[in-house]
């Protein structure tokens, strides 16, 4: 039975550069919640692979599917150095769901049995986005016990398992469209662990890696989680209709939100947009003229507009609320006559925007937990200090 007086939820937002962790305690103001910002799992694997390359040591990748990016670049550098990389099928899908393409990179695919028979000098690296034991040990060093949790919520970015010959960009955007049309709210991108769609393989891998965690599990797409978290900044919350952009290390996503829910969305690759391009996308999302083809043909994921009622800019305190690790794009350099950005800081910390979004989604998706979460999200200064609990 859930104890509403004392509820603890571990929230973990896993990005490309960092994993941002907030331990929610219903007795505390959210500003007093214990938090960690540490290297992301893919950055940790990247570092271990670079060290193996320097030692000229062969590597086996095993475990489950996780985020690629830095880990894939390090694996490619390892191969270019003339060193072998072995991978089990589940781990190999971290780089591409099409295992033939992984093999074309030069990675040698092995079964679990074959992996166990590799020589002992092969470095074994376990792939997983979510490592509960490592997080629990880190908190434990500071005397914080994660033994009794009411839920665990984890966010990752998932392209999904696109069928052969289908663009993974189009596949992901079709998925976004289906979710919005089914449930027009940001928390539609969150699932209980047992309800994850089969095609969302990275979300499912988080579920698989959380086996043994003695608490209900929620998993969510990280970009909507960050945007949802940003809505709890007081200035953002006060605007009845708004643009919110999450400028991530790999992907930039923006939602246009109104009283009826999601009015429009686009998603692009951050590395392919500069400030003028990003501002153009935001302006056209606001006025409703942005098209899917414009974004997709520029190698982004796409755009969809669900409401014909334009969002006027230049009338409120800001034009676009911005969150994400690359939000500094809006400052360097500012565009003359450009959009007026507001850097959202829910509960005083931009880095936990995704964690706050996970909490909000948990209240929607796990109604048995909703009352204390919503009280915490909407209170101001009403919780105890840590030394009073």
MARZA-53965 format. One record per residue (C-alpha): residue number from 1; residue in three letters; chain; x, y, z. Coordinates in pm, whole numbers, padded with zeros to 5 digits. Each point is the difference from the previous one (the first is absolute). Example, Ala and Ser with C-alpha at 12.3 -4.5 7.8 and 13.67 -1.06 7.14 Angstrom:
<atoms>
+-----+------+------+--------+--------+--------+
| pos | code | unit |      x |      y |      z |
+-----+------+------+--------+--------+--------+
|   1 |  ALA |    A |  01230 | -00450 |  00780 |
|   2 |  SER |    A |  00137 |  00344 | -00066 |
+-----+------+------+--------+--------+--------+
</atoms>
This chain:
<atoms>
+-----+------+------+--------+--------+--------+
| pos | code | unit |      x |      y |      z |
+-----+------+------+--------+--------+--------+
|   1 |  UNK |    A |  00000 |  00000 |  00000 |
|   2 |  UNK |    A |  00135 |  00343 | -00092 |
|   3 |  UNK |    A |  00084 |  00224 |  00298 |
|   4 |  UNK |    A | -00107 |  00349 | -00112 |
|   5 |  UNK |    A |  00184 |  00160 |  00294 |
|   6 |  UNK |    A |  00330 | -00142 | -00120 |
|   7 |  UNK |    A |  00038 | -00067 | -00369 |
|   8 |  UNK |    A |  00334 | -00043 | -00175 |
|   9 |  UNK |    A |  00040 | -00019 | -00377 |
|  10 |  UNK |    A |  00332 | -00029 | -00180 |
|  11 |  UNK |    A | -00003 |  00196 | -00326 |
|  12 |  UNK |    A |  00281 | -00037 | -00255 |
|  13 |  UNK |    A |  00020 |  00202 | -00323 |
|  14 |  UNK |    A |  00265 | -00159 | -00223 |
|  15 |  UNK |    A |  00146 |  00220 | -00272 |
|  16 |  UNK |    A |  00303 | -00008 | -00225 |
|  17 |  UNK |    A |  00231 |  00199 |  00226 |
|  18 |  UNK |    A | -00141 | -00055 |  00347 |
|  19 |  UNK |    A | -00251 | -00199 |  00196 |
|  20 |  UNK |    A | -00193 |  00228 |  00232 |
|  21 |  UNK |    A | -00138 | -00161 |  00315 |
|  22 |  UNK |    A | -00252 |  00133 |  00252 |
|  23 |  UNK |    A | -00119 | -00194 |  00303 |
|  24 |  UNK |    A | -00350 |  00128 |  00069 |
|  25 |  UNK |    A | -00097 | -00002 |  00369 |
|  26 |  UNK |    A | -00356 |  00114 |  00071 |
|  27 |  UNK |    A |  00107 |  00149 |  00335 |
|  28 |  UNK |    A |  00237 |  00247 | -00164 |
|  29 |  UNK |    A | -00035 |  00302 | -00223 |
|  30 |  UNK |    A |  00117 | -00104 | -00344 |
|  31 |  UNK |    A |  00282 |  00255 |  00026 |
|  32 |  UNK |    A |  00133 | -00204 |  00295 |
|  33 |  UNK |    A | -00019 | -00332 | -00183 |
|  34 |  UNK |    A |  00325 | -00193 | -00028 |
|  35 |  UNK |    A |  00140 | -00002 | -00353 |
|  36 |  UNK |    A |  00296 | -00115 | -00208 |
|  37 |  UNK |    A |  00126 |  00113 | -00341 |
|  38 |  UNK |    A |  00252 | -00255 | -00120 |
|  39 |  UNK |    A |  00138 | -00129 | -00334 |
|  40 |  UNK |    A | -00251 | -00177 | -00221 |
|  41 |  UNK |    A |  00038 | -00376 | -00053 |
|  42 |  UNK |    A |  00104 |  00049 | -00364 |
|  43 |  UNK |    A |  00273 |  00244 |  00111 |
|  44 |  UNK |    A |  00121 | -00254 |  00256 |
|  45 |  UNK |    A |  00025 | -00269 | -00268 |
|  46 |  UNK |    A |  00171 |  00251 | -00230 |
|  47 |  UNK |    A |  00268 |  00061 |  00264 |
|  48 |  UNK |    A |  00051 | -00372 |  00066 |
|  49 |  UNK |    A |  00033 | -00073 | -00372 |
|  50 |  UNK |    A |  00256 |  00279 | -00045 |
|  51 |  UNK |    A |  00206 | -00144 |  00285 |
|  52 |  UNK |    A | -00021 | -00346 | -00158 |
|  53 |  UNK |    A |  00121 |  00145 | -00331 |
|  54 |  UNK |    A |  00299 |  00154 |  00174 |
|  55 |  UNK |    A |  00079 | -00340 |  00157 |
|  56 |  UNK |    A | -00049 | -00176 | -00335 |
|  57 |  UNK |    A | -00256 | -00227 |  00167 |
|  58 |  UNK |    A | -00284 | -00179 | -00185 |
|  59 |  UNK |    A | -00350 |  00075 |  00126 |
|  60 |  UNK |    A | -00329 | -00187 |  00040 |
|  61 |  UNK |    A | -00322 |  00200 |  00030 |
|  62 |  UNK |    A | -00285 | -00187 |  00169 |
|  63 |  UNK |    A | -00314 |  00084 |  00194 |
|  64 |  UNK |    A | -00304 |  00180 | -00144 |
|  65 |  UNK |    A | -00069 |  00269 | -00258 |
|  66 |  UNK |    A |  00097 |  00348 |  00120 |
|  67 |  UNK |    A |  00068 |  00345 | -00140 |
|  68 |  UNK |    A |  00275 |  00021 | -00261 |
|  69 |  UNK |    A |  00174 |  00315 | -00115 |
|  70 |  UNK |    A |  00325 |  00029 |  00200 |
|  71 |  UNK |    A |  00022 | -00375 |  00065 |
|  72 |  UNK |    A | -00039 | -00070 | -00372 |
|  73 |  UNK |    A |  00265 |  00256 | -00093 |
|  74 |  UNK |    A |  00242 | -00160 |  00243 |
|  75 |  UNK |    A | -00077 | -00348 | -00137 |
|  76 |  UNK |    A |  00066 |  00124 | -00355 |
|  77 |  UNK |    A |  00330 |  00154 |  00113 |
|  78 |  UNK |    A |  00092 | -00331 |  00162 |
|  79 |  UNK |    A | -00063 | -00183 | -00326 |
|  80 |  UNK |    A |  00198 |  00257 | -00199 |
|  81 |  UNK |    A |  00293 | -00066 |  00232 |
|  82 |  UNK |    A | -00007 | -00361 | -00124 |
|  83 |  UNK |    A | -00147 | -00141 |  00321 |
|  84 |  UNK |    A | -00293 | -00241 |  00017 |
|  85 |  UNK |    A | -00341 |  00090 |  00139 |
|  86 |  UNK |    A | -00238 | -00286 |  00077 |
|  87 |  UNK |    A | -00366 |  00055 |  00088 |
|  88 |  UNK |    A | -00301 | -00208 |  00093 |
|  89 |  UNK |    A | -00313 |  00076 | -00207 |
|  90 |  UNK |    A | -00181 |  00199 |  00271 |
|  91 |  UNK |    A |  00305 |  00216 |  00070 |
|  92 |  UNK |    A |  00072 |  00045 | -00372 |
|  93 |  UNK |    A | -00345 |  00153 | -00052 |
|  94 |  UNK |    A |  00123 |  00299 |  00200 |
|  95 |  UNK |    A |  00169 |  00107 | -00325 |
|  96 |  UNK |    A | -00263 | -00109 | -00252 |
|  97 |  UNK |    A | -00312 | -00216 |  00016 |
|  98 |  UNK |    A |  00114 | -00155 | -00330 |
|  99 |  UNK |    A |  00269 | -00245 |  00107 |
| 100 |  UNK |    A |  00128 | -00031 | -00358 |
| 101 |  UNK |    A |  00098 |  00367 |  00018 |
| 102 |  UNK |    A |  00171 | -00057 |  00332 |
| 103 |  UNK |    A |  00200 | -00283 | -00157 |
| 104 |  UNK |    A |  00092 |  00229 | -00290 |
| 105 |  UNK |    A |  00163 |  00233 |  00254 |
| 106 |  UNK |    A |  00242 | -00283 |  00073 |
| 107 |  UNK |    A | -00151 | -00109 |  00330 |
| 108 |  UNK |    A |  00003 | -00378 |  00042 |
| 109 |  UNK |    A | -00340 | -00126 |  00115 |
| 110 |  UNK |    A |  00011 | -00288 |  00248 |
| 111 |  UNK |    A | -00262 | -00197 |  00189 |
| 112 |  UNK |    A | -00008 | -00002 |  00379 |
| 113 |  UNK |    A |  00166 | -00343 | -00001 |
| 114 |  UNK |    A |  00271 |  00120 | -00238 |
| 115 |  UNK |    A |  00056 |  00306 |  00214 |
| 116 |  UNK |    A |  00069 | -00216 |  00304 |
| 117 |  UNK |    A |  00265 | -00192 | -00195 |
| 118 |  UNK |    A |  00202 |  00306 | -00103 |
| 119 |  UNK |    A |  00351 |  00024 |  00147 |
| 120 |  UNK |    A |  00035 |  00148 |  00346 |
| 121 |  UNK |    A |  00206 |  00294 | -00129 |
| 122 |  UNK |    A | -00309 |  00134 | -00181 |
| 123 |  UNK |    A | -00146 |  00292 |  00197 |
| 124 |  UNK |    A | -00366 | -00063 |  00084 |
| 125 |  UNK |    A | -00214 |  00316 | -00002 |
| 126 |  UNK |    A | -00363 | -00029 |  00105 |
| 127 |  UNK |    A | -00235 |  00235 | -00185 |
| 128 |  UNK |    A | -00310 |  00138 |  00176 |
| 129 |  UNK |    A | -00154 |  00343 |  00030 |
| 130 |  UNK |    A | -00127 | -00061 |  00352 |
| 131 |  UNK |    A |  00223 | -00135 |  00277 |
| 132 |  UNK |    A | -00200 |  00008 |  00321 |
| 133 |  UNK |    A |  00273 | -00158 |  00209 |
| 134 |  UNK |    A |  00253 |  00267 | -00098 |
| 135 |  UNK |    A | -00246 |  00278 |  00084 |
| 136 |  UNK |    A | -00090 | -00164 |  00332 |
| 137 |  UNK |    A |  00369 | -00035 |  00089 |
| 138 |  UNK |    A |  00062 |  00367 | -00084 |
| 139 |  UNK |    A | -00284 |  00115 |  00227 |
| 140 |  UNK |    A |  00109 | -00251 |  00264 |
| 141 |  UNK |    A |  00340 |  00169 |  00029 |
| 142 |  UNK |    A | -00191 |  00301 |  00135 |
| 143 |  UNK |    A | -00218 | -00204 |  00234 |
| 144 |  UNK |    A | -00309 |  00004 | -00223 |
| 145 |  UNK |    A | -00172 | -00338 | -00026 |
| 146 |  UNK |    A | -00192 | -00097 | -00316 |
| 147 |  UNK |    A | -00126 | -00328 |  00145 |
| 148 |  UNK |    A | -00363 |  00112 |  00028 |
| 149 |  UNK |    A | -00130 |  00189 | -00302 |
| 150 |  UNK |    A | -00358 |  00051 | -00109 |
| 151 |  UNK |    A |  00098 |  00026 | -00368 |
| 152 |  UNK |    A |  00293 |  00040 | -00236 |
| 153 |  UNK |    A | -00036 |  00223 | -00308 |
| 154 |  UNK |    A |  00254 |  00005 | -00283 |
| 155 |  UNK |    A |  00014 |  00209 | -00318 |
| 156 |  UNK |    A |  00198 | -00081 | -00316 |
| 157 |  UNK |    A | -00024 |  00106 | -00364 |
| 158 |  UNK |    A | -00131 | -00285 | -00217 |
| 159 |  UNK |    A | -00005 |  00001 | -00382 |
| 160 |  UNK |    A | -00186 | -00330 |  00006 |
| 161 |  UNK |    A |  00067 | -00309 | -00209 |
| 162 |  UNK |    A | -00080 |  00112 | -00353 |
| 163 |  UNK |    A | -00081 | -00277 | -00251 |
| 164 |  UNK |    A |  00261 | -00067 | -00269 |
| 165 |  UNK |    A |  00008 |  00263 | -00274 |
| 166 |  UNK |    A | -00195 |  00250 |  00215 |
| 167 |  UNK |    A |  00164 |  00319 |  00123 |
| 168 |  UNK |    A |  00054 | -00005 |  00375 |
| 169 |  UNK |    A | -00067 |  00376 | -00003 |
| 170 |  UNK |    A | -00340 | -00053 | -00162 |
| 171 |  UNK |    A | -00071 | -00297 |  00226 |
| 172 |  UNK |    A |  00062 |  00204 |  00314 |
| 173 |  UNK |    A | -00208 |  00291 | -00121 |
| 174 |  UNK |    A | -00288 | -00227 | -00095 |
| 175 |  UNK |    A |  00020 | -00135 |  00354 |
| 176 |  UNK |    A | -00016 |  00354 |  00145 |
| 177 |  UNK |    A | -00302 |  00073 | -00217 |
| 178 |  UNK |    A | -00183 | -00317 |  00110 |
| 179 |  UNK |    A |  00056 |  00072 |  00366 |
| 180 |  UNK |    A | -00121 |  00360 | -00028 |
| 181 |  UNK |    A | -00311 | -00101 | -00192 |
| 182 |  UNK |    A | -00074 | -00274 |  00254 |
| 183 |  UNK |    A |  00057 |  00214 |  00312 |
| 184 |  UNK |    A |  00061 |  00369 | -00056 |
| 185 |  UNK |    A |  00231 |  00059 |  00296 |
| 186 |  UNK |    A |  00374 | -00017 |  00059 |
| 187 |  UNK |    A | -00038 | -00283 |  00250 |
| 188 |  UNK |    A | -00130 | -00218 | -00286 |
| 189 |  UNK |    A |  00369 | -00078 | -00062 |
| 190 |  UNK |    A |  00028 | -00176 |  00337 |
| 191 |  UNK |    A | -00082 | -00364 |  00066 |
| 192 |  UNK |    A | -00010 | -00239 |  00289 |
| 193 |  UNK |    A |  00275 | -00253 | -00050 |
| 194 |  UNK |    A | -00240 | -00276 | -00102 |
| 195 |  UNK |    A | -00170 |  00219 | -00263 |
| 196 |  UNK |    A |  00295 |  00106 | -00218 |
| 197 |  UNK |    A | -00073 | -00050 | -00374 |
| 198 |  UNK |    A |  00210 | -00277 | -00152 |
| 199 |  UNK |    A |  00149 |  00232 | -00264 |
| 200 |  UNK |    A |  00146 |  00235 |  00263 |
| 201 |  UNK |    A |  00306 | -00214 |  00054 |
| 202 |  UNK |    A |  00207 |  00241 |  00208 |
| 203 |  UNK |    A | -00285 |  00059 |  00242 |
| 204 |  UNK |    A | -00049 | -00376 |  00021 |
| 205 |  UNK |    A |  00372 | -00045 |  00066 |
| 206 |  UNK |    A | -00032 |  00233 |  00300 |
| 207 |  UNK |    A | -00279 | -00225 |  00129 |
| 208 |  UNK |    A |  00220 | -00305 | -00054 |
| 209 |  UNK |    A |  00296 |  00157 |  00181 |
| 210 |  UNK |    A | -00223 |  00094 |  00295 |
| 211 |  UNK |    A | -00094 | -00361 |  00075 |
| 212 |  UNK |    A |  00047 | -00056 |  00371 |
| 213 |  UNK |    A | -00084 |  00359 |  00098 |
| 214 |  UNK |    A | -00268 | -00036 |  00267 |
| 215 |  UNK |    A | -00224 |  00290 | -00111 |
| 216 |  UNK |    A | -00242 |  00078 | -00283 |
| 217 |  UNK |    A |  00178 |  00132 | -00308 |
| 218 |  UNK |    A | -00093 |  00289 | -00229 |
| 219 |  UNK |    A |  00190 |  00067 | -00323 |
| 220 |  UNK |    A | -00035 |  00306 | -00223 |
| 221 |  UNK |    A |  00146 |  00168 | -00305 |
| 222 |  UNK |    A |  00252 |  00256 |  00124 |
| 223 |  UNK |    A | -00088 |  00296 | -00226 |
| 224 |  UNK |    A | -00369 |  00027 |  00103 |
| 225 |  UNK |    A |  00109 | -00059 |  00360 |
| 226 |  UNK |    A |  00225 |  00307 | -00010 |
| 227 |  UNK |    A | -00270 |  00214 | -00161 |
| 228 |  UNK |    A | -00258 | -00119 |  00253 |
| 229 |  UNK |    A |  00242 |  00084 |  00281 |
| 230 |  UNK |    A |  00055 |  00349 | -00142 |
| 231 |  UNK |    A | -00373 |  00072 |  00032 |
| 232 |  UNK |    A |  00050 |  00010 |  00379 |
| 233 |  UNK |    A |  00214 |  00311 | -00021 |
| 234 |  UNK |    A | -00232 |  00272 |  00142 |
| 235 |  UNK |    A |  00038 |  00234 | -00299 |
| 236 |  UNK |    A | -00062 | -00280 | -00246 |
| 237 |  UNK |    A | -00297 | -00129 |  00199 |
| 238 |  UNK |    A | -00158 |  00348 | -00002 |
| 239 |  UNK |    A | -00017 |  00015 | -00381 |
| 240 |  UNK |    A | -00329 | -00150 | -00125 |
| 241 |  UNK |    A |  00156 | -00091 | -00337 |
| 242 |  UNK |    A |  00373 | -00043 | -00057 |
| 243 |  UNK |    A |  00290 | -00131 | -00202 |
| 244 |  UNK |    A |  00248 | -00217 |  00190 |
| 245 |  UNK |    A |  00321 | -00123 | -00161 |
| 246 |  UNK |    A |  00229 | -00269 |  00137 |
| 247 |  UNK |    A |  00342 |  00053 | -00161 |
| 248 |  UNK |    A |  00181 | -00326 |  00068 |
| 249 |  UNK |    A |  00348 | -00113 | -00090 |
| 250 |  UNK |    A | -00128 | -00208 | -00293 |
| 251 |  UNK |    A | -00361 |  00105 | -00056 |
| 252 |  UNK |    A | -00198 |  00322 |  00021 |
| 253 |  UNK |    A | -00373 | -00036 |  00053 |
| 254 |  UNK |    A | -00265 |  00267 |  00051 |
| 255 |  UNK |    A | -00364 | -00022 |  00101 |
| 256 |  UNK |    A | -00268 |  00262 | -00043 |
| 257 |  UNK |    A | -00238 | -00041 |  00294 |
| 258 |  UNK |    A | -00345 |  00142 |  00067 |
| 259 |  UNK |    A | -00307 | -00063 |  00211 |
| 260 |  UNK |    A | -00091 | -00301 | -00214 |
| 261 |  UNK |    A |  00342 | -00159 |  00031 |
| 262 |  UNK |    A |  00262 | -00035 | -00272 |
| 263 |  UNK |    A | -00064 |  00234 | -00293 |
| 264 |  UNK |    A |  00314 | -00082 | -00198 |
| 265 |  UNK |    A |  00345 | -00155 |  00018 |
| 266 |  UNK |    A |  00326 | -00022 | -00195 |
| 267 |  UNK |    A |  00318 | -00196 |  00057 |
| 268 |  UNK |    A |  00339 |  00054 | -00163 |
| 269 |  UNK |    A |  00365 | -00087 |  00052 |
| 270 |  UNK |    A |  00172 |  00268 |  00206 |
| 271 |  UNK |    A |  00320 | -00028 | -00199 |
| 272 |  UNK |    A | -00185 |  00096 | -00320 |
| 273 |  UNK |    A | -00160 |  00321 |  00125 |
| 274 |  UNK |    A |  00147 |  00337 |  00093 |
| 275 |  UNK |    A | -00185 |  00272 |  00186 |
| 276 |  UNK |    A | -00161 |  00162 | -00309 |
| 277 |  UNK |    A | -00121 | -00341 | -00121 |
| 278 |  UNK |    A | -00135 | -00092 |  00342 |
| 279 |  UNK |    A | -00179 |  00332 |  00033 |
| 280 |  UNK |    A | -00155 | -00047 | -00345 |
| 281 |  UNK |    A | -00130 | -00341 |  00102 |
| 282 |  UNK |    A | -00146 |  00141 |  00319 |
| 283 |  UNK |    A | -00165 |  00296 | -00175 |
| 284 |  UNK |    A | -00160 | -00222 | -00261 |
| 285 |  UNK |    A | -00111 | -00250 |  00265 |
| 286 |  UNK |    A | -00165 |  00294 |  00181 |
| 287 |  UNK |    A | -00183 |  00130 | -00307 |
| 288 |  UNK |    A | -00090 | -00348 | -00124 |
| 289 |  UNK |    A |  00183 |  00014 | -00334 |
| 290 |  UNK |    A |  00274 | -00250 |  00084 |
| 291 |  UNK |    A | -00025 | -00319 | -00205 |
| 292 |  UNK |    A |  00127 | -00349 |  00062 |
| 293 |  UNK |    A |  00185 | -00007 | -00332 |
| 294 |  UNK |    A |  00196 |  00317 |  00081 |
| 295 |  UNK |    A |  00151 | -00160 |  00309 |
| 296 |  UNK |    A |  00033 | -00355 | -00135 |
| 297 |  UNK |    A |  00170 |  00109 | -00323 |
| 298 |  UNK |    A |  00252 |  00194 |  00209 |
| 299 |  UNK |    A |  00085 | -00335 |  00169 |
| 300 |  UNK |    A | -00212 |  00066 |  00307 |
| 301 |  UNK |    A | -00275 | -00225 |  00130 |
| 302 |  UNK |    A | -00299 |  00208 | -00101 |
| 303 |  UNK |    A | -00274 |  00240 |  00104 |
| 304 |  UNK |    A | -00372 | -00016 |  00063 |
| 305 |  UNK |    A | -00254 |  00273 |  00073 |
| 306 |  UNK |    A | -00327 | -00103 |  00162 |
| 307 |  UNK |    A | -00164 |  00340 |  00049 |
| 308 |  UNK |    A | -00069 |  00261 | -00267 |
| 309 |  UNK |    A | -00008 |  00278 |  00261 |
| 310 |  UNK |    A |  00335 |  00179 | -00017 |
| 311 |  UNK |    A |  00190 |  00079 |  00318 |
| 312 |  UNK |    A |  00084 |  00374 | -00010 |
| 313 |  UNK |    A |  00357 |  00081 |  00100 |
| 314 |  UNK |    A |  00127 |  00322 |  00154 |
| 315 |  UNK |    A | -00296 |  00047 |  00232 |
| 316 |  UNK |    A |  00093 | -00173 |  00326 |
| 317 |  UNK |    A |  00309 |  00003 |  00219 |
| 318 |  UNK |    A |  00186 | -00233 | -00239 |
| 319 |  UNK |    A | -00038 | -00159 | -00342 |
| 320 |  UNK |    A |  00150 | -00342 |  00075 |
| 321 |  UNK |    A |  00088 | -00178 |  00321 |
| 322 |  UNK |    A |  00323 | -00195 | -00039 |
| 323 |  UNK |    A |  00149 | -00293 |  00186 |
| 324 |  UNK |    A |  00269 | -00260 | -00077 |
| 325 |  UNK |    A |  00381 | -00015 |  00013 |
| 326 |  UNK |    A |  00041 |  00197 | -00324 |
| 327 |  UNK |    A | -00236 |  00280 |  00097 |
| 328 |  UNK |    A |  00297 |  00239 | -00017 |
| 329 |  UNK |    A | -00055 | -00001 | -00376 |
| 330 |  UNK |    A | -00252 |  00277 |  00067 |
| 331 |  UNK |    A |  00270 |  00225 |  00144 |
| 332 |  UNK |    A |  00294 | -00037 | -00239 |
| 333 |  UNK |    A | -00041 |  00236 | -00172 |
| 334 |  UNK |    A | -00350 |  00146 |  00040 |
| 335 |  UNK |    A | -00181 |  00075 | -00321 |
| 336 |  UNK |    A | -00095 |  00364 | -00058 |
| 337 |  UNK |    A | -00378 | -00003 |  00008 |
| 338 |  UNK |    A |  00004 | -00368 |  00091 |
| 339 |  UNK |    A | -00228 | -00193 |  00230 |
| 340 |  UNK |    A | -00006 |  00088 |  00367 |
| 341 |  UNK |    A |  00108 | -00316 |  00184 |
| 342 |  UNK |    A | -00069 | -00082 |  00361 |
| 343 |  UNK |    A |  00231 | -00259 |  00157 |
| 344 |  UNK |    A | -00236 | -00214 |  00206 |
| 345 |  UNK |    A |  00120 | -00113 |  00343 |
| 346 |  UNK |    A | -00266 | -00221 |  00163 |
| 347 |  UNK |    A |  00059 | -00004 |  00375 |
| 348 |  UNK |    A |  00318 |  00199 | -00051 |
| 349 |  UNK |    A |  00192 | -00255 | -00208 |
| 350 |  UNK |    A | -00010 | -00046 | -00378 |
| 351 |  UNK |    A |  00191 | -00328 |  00028 |
| 352 |  UNK |    A | -00291 | -00176 |  00173 |
| 353 |  UNK |    A | -00268 |  00110 | -00249 |
| 354 |  UNK |    A | -00025 | -00357 | -00130 |
| 355 |  UNK |    A | -00026 | -00137 |  00353 |
| 356 |  UNK |    A | -00284 |  00241 |  00079 |
| 357 |  UNK |    A | -00170 | -00109 | -00323 |
| 358 |  UNK |    A |  00037 | -00363 |  00109 |
| 359 |  UNK |    A | -00165 |  00081 |  00333 |
| 360 |  UNK |    A | -00288 |  00174 | -00174 |
| 361 |  UNK |    A | -00043 | -00291 | -00241 |
| 362 |  UNK |    A |  00005 | -00244 |  00293 |
| 363 |  UNK |    A | -00293 |  00187 |  00153 |
| 364 |  UNK |    A | -00193 | -00047 | -00327 |
| 365 |  UNK |    A |  00107 | -00356 | -00074 |
| 366 |  UNK |    A | -00001 | -00135 |  00356 |
| 367 |  UNK |    A | -00305 |  00168 |  00158 |
| 368 |  UNK |    A |  00057 | -00186 |  00326 |
| 369 |  UNK |    A |  00307 |  00225 |  00045 |
| 370 |  UNK |    A | -00160 |  00323 | -00123 |
| 371 |  UNK |    A | -00107 |  00183 |  00316 |
| 372 |  UNK |    A |  00338 |  00056 |  00169 |
| 373 |  UNK |    A |  00176 |  00064 | -00332 |
| 374 |  UNK |    A | -00248 |  00267 | -00107 |
| 375 |  UNK |    A |  00014 |  00158 |  00345 |
| 376 |  UNK |    A |  00379 |  00025 | -00031 |
| 377 |  UNK |    A | -00009 |  00130 | -00357 |
| 378 |  UNK |    A | -00242 |  00277 |  00085 |
| 379 |  UNK |    A |  00110 |  00101 |  00348 |
| 380 |  UNK |    A |  00233 |  00290 |  00078 |
| 381 |  UNK |    A |  00222 | -00036 |  00302 |
| 382 |  UNK |    A | -00233 | -00238 |  00182 |
| 383 |  UNK |    A |  00229 | -00299 |  00055 |
| 384 |  UNK |    A |  00240 | -00078 |  00281 |
| 385 |  UNK |    A |  00373 |  00065 | -00009 |
| 386 |  UNK |    A |  00218 | -00313 | -00028 |
| 387 |  UNK |    A |  00112 |  00019 |  00364 |
| 388 |  UNK |    A | -00362 |  00009 |  00117 |
| 389 |  UNK |    A | -00099 | -00336 | -00153 |
+-----+------+------+--------+--------+--------+
</atoms>
